[in-house]
Amino acid sequence: MKLVPSLNSRNFLNYARLGQIHLDHRCHYDAGRIGDVERLRSEMGGTIARRYPHWAGAFGILFSYRYLHHPEHYPELALVAPLDLPALRNFQSSCGTSSAVATGLWPVWSCTWFVRMRTAHRAVATKTIQTQLDQHVSALLKCRRCPRMKSTPVSGGPIVSDVMIVGQAPGPREPVLQRPFAHTAGKTLFRWFEEFCGINEAAVRSKIYFAAVCRCFPGKNSGGTDRVPASDEISNCSSWMDNEIRILQPRLIIPVGRLAIVQFIDCARLEKVIGRKFRVERAGRCFDLIPLPHPSGASPWHKIPPGRELTKRALKLIARHSAIAALCQRRRASYTAATAA
């Protein structure tokens, strides 16, 4: 991280005395997680304390755009003690900070300013992502790359989310109903989510982005079952999913079925991957991957040992994932607000 100017530099002190402290010392875009926050807090606090032990106070740092990119991320304050400069006193007063506490340490300036900044940044970021996703889905629905496909593309809509569900390919009913997982497999999938995560079908469809290995119905094979998409069809459709990953930057992807799983990791046997969480990179983005077996009636794997127990383990991992927890929390908050109104 690079501060402009450095906190322990003479320029910083000069700027501070003149009341010219930059309001927005941001971390680098890739500056990361809680460990980095704690490290920064301790390093900066130690530096200032050693050099200026007779000063006391607090200094706020609004963290990077990364923390504002997703709705559940909040900017964090790194409190640096001690620092007691007139410019900070004036700045705190202008931001609505209360008077100094009895100990002589100043409280962090009013959270109202940070709430306003957070709301504004989140609104801009979400609007930008929504616009990109709207354009992406509009282009996707016009795709006609694969002449052997028997339908036009199926989409769950431009849902901005930290979670993606990746299916295999639509069946014969999905193109008619114009939504993924619209028949038997969907009923089982949504029952799993309601049982383990506490969110019903309507909530899942409105809060989670649906993708697929192929977006069109491949048709039937000679045996009467759904045809498995050919490698060229999978390749043609892969760019759509890559672009979705770049736009959404998901924290969790849930591939459903072997064909979806192998687009991310090796899957010689379902027993080796179901019930586990993987860290995966695709399209320049890293995310968690928790595979599920396909819930269709064509395979009883998820109904018999060891598949039944492994499927439950996978669903529990999904339910405990922070992206799902945040989704459920926002849903409860929305419900509470609607009820109160």
C-alpha beads as a LAMMPS data file, in Angstrom:
LAMMPS data file: protein, C-alpha beads

341 atoms
340 bonds

1 atom types
1 bond types

-500.0 500.0 xlo xhi
-500.0 500.0 ylo yhi
-500.0 500.0 zlo zhi

Masses

1 110.0

Atoms # bond

1 1 1 0.000 0.000 0.000
2 1 1 1.174 3.501 -0.760
3 1 1 -0.177 6.490 1.116
4 1 1 -0.075 9.917 -0.499
5 1 1 1.812 11.366 1.275
6 1 1 3.330 8.814 3.655
7 1 1 2.050 9.152 7.200
8 1 1 5.528 9.433 8.677
9 1 1 6.817 11.839 6.068
10 1 1 7.538 15.514 6.654
11 1 1 5.152 16.372 3.810
12 1 1 2.305 14.649 5.615
13 1 1 2.923 16.678 8.751
14 1 1 3.221 19.881 6.750
15 1 1 0.007 19.120 4.899
16 1 1 -1.656 18.304 8.184
17 1 1 -0.598 21.577 9.794
18 1 1 -1.923 23.451 6.775
19 1 1 -5.191 21.576 6.822
20 1 1 -4.469 19.919 3.467
21 1 1 -4.745 16.236 4.406
22 1 1 -6.047 14.129 1.576
23 1 1 -9.486 12.841 2.495
24 1 1 -9.122 9.632 0.581
25 1 1 -5.913 7.672 1.241
26 1 1 -6.950 4.522 -0.552
27 1 1 -5.313 1.148 -0.542
28 1 1 -4.175 -0.375 -3.806
29 1 1 -7.017 -2.075 -5.711
30 1 1 -5.706 -5.512 -4.836
31 1 1 -4.990 -4.806 -1.187
32 1 1 -6.820 -7.506 0.498
33 1 1 -8.206 -9.104 3.520
34 1 1 -8.633 -8.707 7.237
35 1 1 -5.040 -9.749 7.875
36 1 1 -3.835 -6.857 5.734
37 1 1 -6.080 -4.474 7.656
38 1 1 -4.687 -5.610 10.996
39 1 1 -1.110 -5.512 9.709
40 1 1 -1.609 -2.002 8.386
41 1 1 -3.153 -0.854 11.652
42 1 1 -0.301 -2.212 13.757
43 1 1 2.492 -1.010 11.452
44 1 1 1.139 2.510 11.102
45 1 1 0.260 2.780 14.762
46 1 1 3.715 1.624 15.775
47 1 1 5.443 4.015 13.392
48 1 1 3.579 7.076 14.577
49 1 1 3.830 6.086 18.242
50 1 1 7.602 5.714 18.041
51 1 1 8.156 8.999 16.248
52 1 1 5.530 11.136 17.978
53 1 1 4.793 9.637 21.418
54 1 1 3.377 12.895 22.802
55 1 1 0.527 13.078 20.309
56 1 1 -2.811 11.320 20.627
57 1 1 -5.771 10.889 18.294
58 1 1 -7.135 8.857 15.422
59 1 1 -6.795 8.827 11.680
60 1 1 -9.207 7.098 9.306
61 1 1 -8.402 5.286 6.109
62 1 1 -11.093 4.369 3.644
63 1 1 -10.147 1.063 2.112
64 1 1 -10.047 0.121 -1.533
65 1 1 -12.695 -0.167 -4.222
66 1 1 -12.438 -3.934 -3.759
67 1 1 -14.306 -3.587 -0.450
68 1 1 -16.982 -1.455 -2.083
69 1 1 -17.430 -3.701 -5.107
70 1 1 -19.854 -6.078 -3.434
71 1 1 -22.838 -4.866 -1.381
72 1 1 -21.898 -6.759 1.758
73 1 1 -18.408 -5.245 1.928
74 1 1 -18.012 -2.132 4.007
75 1 1 -15.119 0.312 4.112
76 1 1 -13.074 -0.208 7.246
77 1 1 -11.298 2.197 9.522
78 1 1 -7.715 1.654 10.484
79 1 1 -7.202 3.608 13.689
80 1 1 -3.735 5.006 13.997
81 1 1 -2.748 6.187 17.428
82 1 1 -1.379 8.490 18.491
83 1 1 -1.771 11.534 16.215
84 1 1 -2.996 14.932 17.399
85 1 1 -2.940 17.660 14.787
86 1 1 -5.036 20.826 14.482
87 1 1 -5.874 19.978 10.903
88 1 1 -7.407 16.681 11.969
89 1 1 -9.294 18.444 14.737
90 1 1 -10.705 20.890 12.196
91 1 1 -11.450 18.102 9.750
92 1 1 -13.263 16.089 12.400
93 1 1 -15.300 19.109 13.395
94 1 1 -16.272 19.760 9.787
95 1 1 -17.432 16.177 9.474
96 1 1 -19.643 16.409 12.516
97 1 1 -17.484 14.701 15.110
98 1 1 -18.450 15.140 18.741
99 1 1 -16.172 16.817 21.243
100 1 1 -13.127 15.068 22.636
101 1 1 -13.737 12.371 25.168
102 1 1 -12.537 12.697 28.742
103 1 1 -9.408 10.684 28.067
104 1 1 -8.217 13.224 25.521
105 1 1 -8.395 10.725 22.667
106 1 1 -10.582 11.858 19.825
107 1 1 -13.303 9.565 18.542
108 1 1 -13.207 8.701 14.861
109 1 1 -15.069 11.342 12.918
110 1 1 -18.722 10.785 12.348
111 1 1 -19.635 7.535 10.649
112 1 1 -22.231 9.501 8.718
113 1 1 -19.574 10.674 6.269
114 1 1 -18.404 7.123 5.670
115 1 1 -21.977 5.896 5.244
116 1 1 -22.551 8.564 2.600
117 1 1 -19.334 7.663 0.816
118 1 1 -20.051 3.944 1.057
119 1 1 -23.575 4.349 -0.313
120 1 1 -22.409 6.506 -3.201
121 1 1 -19.580 4.158 -4.199
122 1 1 -21.803 1.104 -3.918
123 1 1 -24.489 2.728 -6.046
124 1 1 -22.014 3.642 -8.789
125 1 1 -20.333 0.214 -8.737
126 1 1 -23.620 -1.703 -8.782
127 1 1 -25.019 0.467 -11.563
128 1 1 -21.918 -0.127 -13.679
129 1 1 -22.044 -3.892 -13.143
130 1 1 -25.777 -3.991 -13.822
131 1 1 -25.315 -2.107 -17.085
132 1 1 -22.555 -4.458 -18.221
133 1 1 -24.609 -7.510 -17.262
134 1 1 -27.717 -6.190 -19.032
135 1 1 -25.697 -5.759 -22.211
136 1 1 -24.138 -9.192 -21.792
137 1 1 -27.469 -11.005 -21.367
138 1 1 -28.977 -9.095 -24.285
139 1 1 -26.113 -10.266 -26.529
140 1 1 -26.305 -13.802 -25.129
141 1 1 -29.977 -14.174 -26.036
142 1 1 -29.138 -13.297 -29.659
143 1 1 -26.423 -15.957 -29.932
144 1 1 -26.818 -18.467 -32.780
145 1 1 -23.311 -19.947 -32.908
146 1 1 -24.288 -23.628 -32.799
147 1 1 -26.518 -24.822 -35.656
148 1 1 -27.156 -28.265 -34.105
149 1 1 -28.816 -26.781 -31.025
150 1 1 -32.596 -27.144 -30.929
151 1 1 -33.520 -23.920 -29.144
152 1 1 -32.481 -20.348 -28.585
153 1 1 -30.474 -19.490 -25.448
154 1 1 -32.081 -19.675 -22.004
155 1 1 -31.152 -17.154 -19.317
156 1 1 -32.143 -16.571 -15.715
157 1 1 -31.835 -12.825 -16.249
158 1 1 -29.187 -10.199 -15.412
159 1 1 -29.028 -10.839 -11.653
160 1 1 -26.069 -9.067 -10.039
161 1 1 -24.807 -11.506 -7.423
162 1 1 -21.740 -12.834 -5.629
163 1 1 -22.983 -16.369 -6.307
164 1 1 -23.287 -18.221 -9.604
165 1 1 -25.022 -21.533 -10.255
166 1 1 -23.682 -23.250 -13.368
167 1 1 -25.884 -25.924 -14.904
168 1 1 -25.113 -28.299 -17.753
169 1 1 -27.606 -27.401 -20.512
170 1 1 -31.348 -26.689 -20.704
171 1 1 -33.810 -29.506 -21.156
172 1 1 -36.795 -29.439 -23.539
173 1 1 -39.029 -27.468 -21.128
174 1 1 -36.628 -24.666 -20.192
175 1 1 -36.788 -22.930 -23.628
176 1 1 -40.581 -22.941 -23.449
177 1 1 -40.707 -21.558 -19.902
178 1 1 -37.683 -19.303 -20.540
179 1 1 -35.891 -20.019 -17.285
180 1 1 -33.212 -22.515 -16.191
181 1 1 -33.974 -25.483 -13.930
182 1 1 -37.680 -25.227 -14.738
183 1 1 -38.689 -28.885 -14.341
184 1 1 -37.909 -31.939 -12.184
185 1 1 -34.222 -31.195 -11.589
186 1 1 -35.108 -27.648 -10.616
187 1 1 -37.649 -28.777 -8.050
188 1 1 -35.002 -30.904 -6.340
189 1 1 -32.352 -28.183 -6.532
190 1 1 -34.591 -25.528 -5.003
191 1 1 -35.755 -27.947 -2.329
192 1 1 -32.091 -28.428 -1.364
193 1 1 -31.570 -24.681 -1.076
194 1 1 -34.687 -24.189 1.000
195 1 1 -33.834 -27.073 3.322
196 1 1 -30.183 -26.240 3.912
197 1 1 -29.941 -22.493 3.207
198 1 1 -33.404 -21.294 4.126
199 1 1 -34.083 -19.598 0.770
200 1 1 -36.913 -20.656 -1.511
201 1 1 -37.043 -20.839 -5.293
202 1 1 -38.184 -17.249 -5.761
203 1 1 -35.349 -15.956 -3.584
204 1 1 -32.748 -18.114 -5.317
205 1 1 -33.858 -16.949 -8.762
206 1 1 -33.874 -13.297 -7.704
207 1 1 -30.557 -13.335 -5.783
208 1 1 -28.295 -15.786 -7.638
209 1 1 -27.005 -15.627 -11.204
210 1 1 -27.702 -18.707 -13.342
211 1 1 -25.244 -19.776 -16.015
212 1 1 -24.683 -23.046 -17.873
213 1 1 -22.074 -24.918 -19.866
214 1 1 -24.376 -24.552 -22.894
215 1 1 -27.324 -22.167 -22.959
216 1 1 -29.408 -23.909 -25.644
217 1 1 -31.240 -27.258 -25.630
218 1 1 -28.984 -29.771 -27.442
219 1 1 -31.876 -32.025 -28.468
220 1 1 -32.338 -35.760 -27.993
221 1 1 -29.988 -38.573 -28.947
222 1 1 -31.030 -41.831 -30.596
223 1 1 -31.807 -43.394 -27.229
224 1 1 -34.334 -40.699 -26.351
225 1 1 -32.266 -39.035 -23.629
226 1 1 -30.898 -35.506 -23.776
227 1 1 -27.874 -35.224 -26.061
228 1 1 -24.586 -34.288 -24.387
229 1 1 -23.229 -31.088 -25.994
230 1 1 -20.285 -31.601 -28.336
231 1 1 -16.871 -30.153 -27.522
232 1 1 -17.187 -27.423 -30.168
233 1 1 -20.545 -26.370 -28.708
234 1 1 -19.056 -26.207 -25.220
235 1 1 -16.156 -24.158 -26.564
236 1 1 -18.529 -21.789 -28.390
237 1 1 -20.448 -21.150 -25.187
238 1 1 -17.480 -20.888 -22.814
239 1 1 -16.807 -17.257 -23.671
240 1 1 -20.216 -16.285 -22.295
241 1 1 -19.397 -17.783 -18.917
242 1 1 -15.915 -16.228 -18.912
243 1 1 -17.435 -12.818 -19.489
244 1 1 -19.967 -13.353 -16.698
245 1 1 -17.164 -14.215 -14.288
246 1 1 -15.279 -11.056 -15.288
247 1 1 -18.343 -8.860 -14.829
248 1 1 -19.691 -10.342 -11.589
249 1 1 -16.393 -11.349 -9.966
250 1 1 -18.279 -13.986 -7.951
251 1 1 -17.105 -15.216 -4.590
252 1 1 -18.811 -18.592 -4.973
253 1 1 -19.627 -20.725 -8.012
254 1 1 -21.778 -23.841 -7.680
255 1 1 -21.437 -26.181 -10.673
256 1 1 -24.316 -28.656 -10.866
257 1 1 -23.557 -31.972 -12.559
258 1 1 -20.399 -33.569 -13.874
259 1 1 -20.372 -31.663 -17.172
260 1 1 -20.440 -28.369 -15.279
261 1 1 -17.874 -29.501 -12.728
262 1 1 -15.255 -30.488 -15.326
263 1 1 -15.294 -26.963 -16.746
264 1 1 -13.460 -25.930 -13.564
265 1 1 -11.718 -28.962 -12.020
266 1 1 -10.955 -32.594 -12.840
267 1 1 -13.792 -34.929 -11.953
268 1 1 -12.997 -38.561 -12.649
269 1 1 -15.458 -39.588 -9.936
270 1 1 -18.126 -37.556 -8.162
271 1 1 -17.061 -39.049 -4.803
272 1 1 -13.738 -37.210 -5.130
273 1 1 -15.229 -33.726 -5.484
274 1 1 -18.718 -33.595 -3.966
275 1 1 -18.668 -32.423 -0.352
276 1 1 -15.492 -30.389 -0.797
277 1 1 -14.646 -26.734 -1.397
278 1 1 -12.031 -25.751 -3.980
279 1 1 -10.222 -22.503 -4.726
280 1 1 -10.343 -22.009 -8.498
281 1 1 -9.208 -19.418 -11.019
282 1 1 -10.925 -18.761 -14.309
283 1 1 -11.155 -15.726 -16.579
284 1 1 -8.579 -13.964 -14.405
285 1 1 -10.712 -14.230 -11.258
286 1 1 -10.333 -16.433 -8.165
287 1 1 -13.378 -17.818 -6.383
288 1 1 -14.610 -20.698 -4.235
289 1 1 -16.118 -23.696 -5.988
290 1 1 -18.529 -26.103 -4.265
291 1 1 -19.780 -28.763 -6.707
292 1 1 -23.171 -30.452 -6.525
293 1 1 -24.383 -33.611 -8.283
294 1 1 -27.072 -33.127 -10.891
295 1 1 -30.474 -33.387 -9.197
296 1 1 -32.298 -34.941 -12.157
297 1 1 -34.146 -38.209 -11.819
298 1 1 -31.964 -39.765 -14.505
299 1 1 -29.243 -40.521 -11.949
300 1 1 -29.903 -41.809 -8.423
301 1 1 -26.364 -40.902 -7.253
302 1 1 -27.544 -38.194 -4.847
303 1 1 -30.128 -40.564 -3.345
304 1 1 -27.916 -43.516 -2.395
305 1 1 -24.676 -43.912 -0.370
306 1 1 -22.174 -42.387 -0.521
307 1 1 -23.771 -39.757 -2.728
308 1 1 -26.544 -38.885 -0.294
309 1 1 -24.155 -38.068 2.559
310 1 1 -21.701 -36.222 0.299
311 1 1 -24.496 -34.127 -1.191
312 1 1 -25.623 -33.110 2.301
313 1 1 -22.044 -32.202 3.177
314 1 1 -21.776 -30.044 0.053
315 1 1 -25.050 -28.285 0.808
316 1 1 -23.895 -27.535 4.347
317 1 1 -20.687 -26.022 2.938
318 1 1 -22.781 -23.852 0.647
319 1 1 -25.063 -22.766 3.497
320 1 1 -22.054 -21.750 5.627
321 1 1 -20.300 -19.850 2.860
322 1 1 -20.026 -16.127 3.550
323 1 1 -21.550 -15.194 0.168
324 1 1 -24.680 -17.233 0.897
325 1 1 -24.812 -15.956 4.477
326 1 1 -24.650 -12.354 3.228
327 1 1 -27.361 -13.082 0.674
328 1 1 -29.635 -14.505 3.374
329 1 1 -28.890 -11.580 5.687
330 1 1 -29.833 -9.025 3.019
331 1 1 -33.019 -10.952 2.292
332 1 1 -33.974 -10.938 5.979
333 1 1 -33.196 -7.235 6.211
334 1 1 -35.370 -6.501 3.162
335 1 1 -38.178 -8.582 4.609
336 1 1 -37.947 -6.796 7.963
337 1 1 -37.992 -3.378 6.289
338 1 1 -40.990 -4.347 4.148
339 1 1 -42.843 -5.678 7.197
340 1 1 -42.118 -2.557 9.221
341 1 1 -43.353 -0.342 6.388

Bonds

1 1 1 2
2 1 2 3
3 1 3 4
4 1 4 5
5 1 5 6
6 1 6 7
7 1 7 8
8 1 8 9
9 1 9 10
10 1 10 11
11 1 11 12
12 1 12 13
13 1 13 14
14 1 14 15
15 1 15 16
16 1 16 17
17 1 17 18
18 1 18 19
19 1 19 20
20 1 20 21
21 1 21 22
22 1 22 23
23 1 23 24
24 1 24 25
25 1 25 26
26 1 26 27
27 1 27 28
28 1 28 29
29 1 29 30
30 1 30 31
31 1 31 32
32 1 32 33
33 1 33 34
34 1 34 35
35 1 35 36
36 1 36 37
37 1 37 38
38 1 38 39
39 1 39 40
40 1 40 41
41 1 41 42
42 1 42 43
43 1 43 44
44 1 44 45
45 1 45 46
46 1 46 47
47 1 47 48
48 1 48 49
49 1 49 50
50 1 50 51
51 1 51 52
52 1 52 53
53 1 53 54
54 1 54 55
55 1 55 56
56 1 56 57
57 1 57 58
58 1 58 59
59 1 59 60
60 1 60 61
61 1 61 62
62 1 62 63
63 1 63 64
64 1 64 65
65 1 65 66
66 1 66 67
67 1 67 68
68 1 68 69
69 1 69 70
70 1 70 71
71 1 71 72
72 1 72 73
73 1 73 74
74 1 74 75
75 1 75 76
76 1 76 77
77 1 77 78
78 1 78 79
79 1 79 80
80 1 80 81
81 1 81 82
82 1 82 83
83 1 83 84
84 1 84 85
85 1 85 86
86 1 86 87
87 1 87 88
88 1 88 89
89 1 89 90
90 1 90 91
91 1 91 92
92 1 92 93
93 1 93 94
94 1 94 95
95 1 95 96
96 1 96 97
97 1 97 98
98 1 98 99
99 1 99 100
100 1 100 101
101 1 101 102
102 1 102 103
103 1 103 104
104 1 104 105
105 1 105 106
106 1 106 107
107 1 107 108
108 1 108 109
109 1 109 110
110 1 110 111
111 1 111 112
112 1 112 113
113 1 113 114
114 1 114 115
115 1 115 116
116 1 116 117
117 1 117 118
118 1 118 119
119 1 119 120
120 1 120 121
121 1 121 122
122 1 122 123
123 1 123 124
124 1 124 125
125 1 125 126
126 1 126 127
127 1 127 128
128 1 128 129
129 1 129 130
130 1 130 131
131 1 131 132
132 1 132 133
133 1 133 134
134 1 134 135
135 1 135 136
136 1 136 137
137 1 137 138
138 1 138 139
139 1 139 140
140 1 140 141
141 1 141 142
142 1 142 143
143 1 143 144
144 1 144 145
145 1 145 146
146 1 146 147
147 1 147 148
148 1 148 149
149 1 149 150
150 1 150 151
151 1 151 152
152 1 152 153
153 1 153 154
154 1 154 155
155 1 155 156
156 1 156 157
157 1 157 158
158 1 158 159
159 1 159 160
160 1 160 161
161 1 161 162
162 1 162 163
163 1 163 164
164 1 164 165
165 1 165 166
166 1 166 167
167 1 167 168
168 1 168 169
169 1 169 170
170 1 170 171
171 1 171 172
172 1 172 173
173 1 173 174
174 1 174 175
175 1 175 176
176 1 176 177
177 1 177 178
178 1 178 179
179 1 179 180
180 1 180 181
181 1 181 182
182 1 182 183
183 1 183 184
184 1 184 185
185 1 185 186
186 1 186 187
187 1 187 188
188 1 188 189
189 1 189 190
190 1 190 191
191 1 191 192
192 1 192 193
193 1 193 194
194 1 194 195
195 1 195 196
196 1 196 197
197 1 197 198
198 1 198 199
199 1 199 200
200 1 200 201
201 1 201 202
202 1 202 203
203 1 203 204
204 1 204 205
205 1 205 206
206 1 206 207
207 1 207 208
208 1 208 209
209 1 209 210
210 1 210 211
211 1 211 212
212 1 212 213
213 1 213 214
214 1 214 215
215 1 215 216
216 1 216 217
217 1 217 218
218 1 218 219
219 1 219 220
220 1 220 221
221 1 221 222
222 1 222 223
223 1 223 224
224 1 224 225
225 1 225 226
226 1 226 227
227 1 227 228
228 1 228 229
229 1 229 230
230 1 230 231
231 1 231 232
232 1 232 233
233 1 233 234
234 1 234 235
235 1 235 236
236 1 236 237
237 1 237 238
238 1 238 239
239 1 239 240
240 1 240 241
241 1 241 242
242 1 242 243
243 1 243 244
244 1 244 245
245 1 245 246
246 1 246 247
247 1 247 248
248 1 248 249
249 1 249 250
250 1 250 251
251 1 251 252
252 1 252 253
253 1 253 254
254 1 254 255
255 1 255 256
256 1 256 257
257 1 257 258
258 1 258 259
259 1 259 260
260 1 260 261
261 1 261 262
262 1 262 263
263 1 263 264
264 1 264 265
265 1 265 266
266 1 266 267
267 1 267 268
268 1 268 269
269 1 269 270
270 1 270 271
271 1 271 272
272 1 272 273
273 1 273 274
274 1 274 275
275 1 275 276
276 1 276 277
277 1 277 278
278 1 278 279
279 1 279 280
280 1 280 281
281 1 281 282
282 1 282 283
283 1 283 284
284 1 284 285
285 1 285 286
286 1 286 287
287 1 287 288
288 1 288 289
289 1 289 290
290 1 290 291
291 1 291 292
292 1 292 293
293 1 293 294
294 1 294 295
295 1 295 296
296 1 296 297
297 1 297 298
298 1 298 299
299 1 299 300
300 1 300 301
301 1 301 302
302 1 302 303
303 1 303 304
304 1 304 305
305 1 305 306
306 1 306 307
307 1 307 308
308 1 308 309
309 1 309 310
310 1 310 311
311 1 311 312
312 1 312 313
313 1 313 314
314 1 314 315
315 1 315 316
316 1 316 317
317 1 317 318
318 1 318 319
319 1 319 320
320 1 320 321
321 1 321 322
322 1 322 323
323 1 323 324
324 1 324 325
325 1 325 326
326 1 326 327
327 1 327 328
328 1 328 329
329 1 329 330
330 1 330 331
331 1 331 332
332 1 332 333
333 1 333 334
334 1 334 335
335 1 335 336
336 1 336 337
337 1 337 338
338 1 338 339
339 1 339 340
340 1 340 341
